[in-house]
């Protein structure tokens, strides 16, 4: 069972949820406020009970419109507000991992701002953010939020790389060719995303403000999650 503030990764097991873990414990982001995972389309009654034990109030789906239509989240039995903030509206993105991450950074700003506005809504926490496997789109969005909460690049990268063990992705990136869900992540991938953000905007805060966030909203997020 995953409990509030858990540090262990969760695979599907009897829950139907892959790559579920607490995004807190880095920087000033407290534990038990923000979780991350893969999609909930295989969520079992046991998994729903485990998520309910976390006290979840919000589930945010980052997947494309097509992905959500093909494999909708199973949130029956969960007392949550389900929100869809796609990073990519269409199911189309670069196949190459090196090219994917700068593109993710370029495209993820608006979805991240929408998430921030949801998270600062009274009663929205704890929240769970997910995409398909919880490592690429979720990885960049969570890294941005963790960085905003004063996490160092080393802390953010260490958490980002935990998806490999959680998803049993131990092969080399070059050897994995069947879709992004089968490919492990590397520190260089996240670095490419963060370099894009900083080279184009100077900082994570400026990146989010360029996507529509106000400084007041960013400060409200810091207060809510710290």
N, C-alpha and C positions, 0 to 999 in steps of 0.2 A: 504493500500500500504506500502511496505517496502522501506524505503529510505536510502540513504547513511548514515552510522553511527547509524542506528536504534538500539534501545535496546529491543524492544518488540519482543516476539516470534511470528512466523507465522505458522498457521496450514494450511491444504489444502485449505479450503475456496474455492474461485473461481480460485486460482492460480495453484492448483494441486501439490504444494510443501509442504512437512511436515518439521517441525523442522528447519525452516530457520531462521538464526540469524547471527549477526556480531560476529566474534570471537575476535574482538579487545576490547580495553578498560581495559585490564588486563596487568600487567607488563608494558613493553614499546611497546607492540603491539598496533599500532594506529588503530582507527576505520576506516572503509571504505576500508580496504585493503584485508582482508581475511574473507570470509563468510563460513558457514557450513550449511548443510541441509541433508534431506533424498533424495532419488533418484528422478530423474526428468522424470520418465517414464509416469507420468500423467500430465505433465506440460501443462497448457492451454494457449491459446493466451493471456489471461489476465496475467497469471503468467509470460509468456515470456516478456511481456511489463514491468512488475514489476522488473524482473531481469535485463532487459535492462536499466531501470532507475538507477540501481546500477552501471552501467558502466562496467559490468563484461567483462573481456577479456579472462579468462581461466576457464574451468570447469574440475575438476579432479574427476574421478569415482574410488572408492576404491573397488568396488564389484568384485566378482569372474567372471571368463569367462562365466560360465553358467548363472549367474544372469543377466549379461549384454546382453547375447543372448536372454534370456526369456523376459526381460523387459528393452529394450534399452532406454536411455535418449532421450527425445524429445527436441532437441536444435534448431529446425527450427525457423528462425526469430531472433536468437541470434548471434551477431557478436563475437563469442568466439572460442578459440582453445580448442577442447575437447580431454582430455588425459585420458588414462586408466592405472592406476597403482594399480593393485590388491594387497590387503594385503594377501589374500588367493587366489591362482590361482584356486584351486578346491573349490567347494561348500561343504567344510567339515571342521568342527571345533568342539571343545568340547561343549557338550550340557550344562554342568554345568557352571553356571556363575562364580563361584569361580575359576574354572580351566581355563575358557576362557581368563581372563584378563592377566595372566602371559604369556599365549600362544600368545595373541595378541601382547604383548610387544616383545616377541621373534621373531615374524614373521613380524612386521610392520616396521622394520628398513630400509629395502631396498626401500619400497614404500615411506617412509617419505623422504629419501634422493632424490628419483626421484622427489618428489613434490618440495623439496627445490631447486633443479636445475631448475625446471620449473618456480618457483616463482621469481628467481633472473634473469630470462631472460628478457631483455628489452621489455616493453609493455605487460607483463604477468599479471599485476595487474590492477584492483582488480580481485581476484580469488575466486572460490567457490569449496570447497572440500565436497564430500558426499559419503555415502555408501547406504545401503538400508533404514534405518530409521534415520541415522545421529547421533546415540548415542554410539555405541560400537566401531567399527573400526574408525569412524570419531572422536569419543571421545578421543581415545588414541592418534591418530596422531595429533590432534589439541592440546591436552594437552602437548605433546612433544614440539611442536612449541612454545606454550605459555611459557613453562618453559624455553626454550632457549632464549626467549625474557624477561627474568627476572621476570616472574610472580611467586608469591608465591604459595606454595601448596594449601593454603586456597583459593586464587583467582581462581586457575585452577579448584579446586574441585567444587566451587560454580557455575562456568560456566558449568562444566560437568553435574551437577545435574539439570540444567534447562531443559534438554531433557524430564524429567519426566512430567513436566507441559505442555510442548509444545506438547507432544504425548499423554497426558491424561493417563499416566501410574501411577495410584495412589494406586494400590493394592500392597500386600506384594510380594517380590521376590519369596518366597516359594510357593505362591498360583498361580503364573503364570507359566503354563507348556507348552503352545503351541508356541514354538519357541522363539528365543531371541527377536524378534521384539515386543513381547507382555510383556516383562519383564522390570520392572523399573530398573534403575541403582542406585547404592549406592556409598557412599564415599569409602567404603571398596573395591569395585571393582577396582576403579582407583588406590587406594593405592597399591593393589596387583601388578598392572602393573608397577607402578613407583618403587616399592621395587625391582621387578625383574630387572629393568633397572639399578638401582643404585648398587644392590648387585653383578651384573655381570660385570658392566662397570665403576662404580664409579660416573658417571655423565651423564646427557643427551648428552652433547657434545661428550664425549668419546663413548657413545652408537652409535651416528650417525657416528662418524669417523670409528668405527668398521664395520659399514654397508657400508662404502665407501666414506663418505663425507670428504672433506678437511677443514681445519680450515679457509681457504680463502672463501670457499663456505658458511660456517656458519656465518662468519663475513659479507659477502655480504647479507645474509638473514636478519641479524640484521639491517643492514643499510636500506634495502628495506622496512622492515615492521615497523621500529621504528618511 
